[in-house]
Amino acid sequence: MLVVGATYPKELAKIRKIIGDMTLLVPGAGVQGGDIKKTVKAGLNSRKAGMIINSSRGIIFSENPRREAEKLRDEINRYRK
């Protein structure tokens, strides 16, 4: 597995073209400034999957971590279609 930051969607798209359907760990979403829409569009593989998008601080330090995680999940899934 490779790690590619969500704050670099252009580079993420280039890497995706090189590695094909390999799964990527993608930190930097949320508090660190990674744009979910750009990240998902740049990083999806041929099966509309292939990324583990991480947003630790945005979830852990929120008032309602469960709701924040669900919100992130829903946003990711919205752009996967």
LINHU-V550585 format. One record per helix or strand. SS is the DSSP state (helix for helix, strand for strand). FROM is the first residue (numbers start at 1). TO is the last residue. If there is no record, write none. Layout:
BEGIN
((SS,FROM,TO) (SS,FROM,TO))
END
This chain:
BEGIN
((strand,2,3) (helix,9,19) (strand,24,26) (strand,29,29) (helix,30,32) (strand,34,34) (helix,36,43) (strand,51,53) (helix,56,60) (helix,65,80))
END
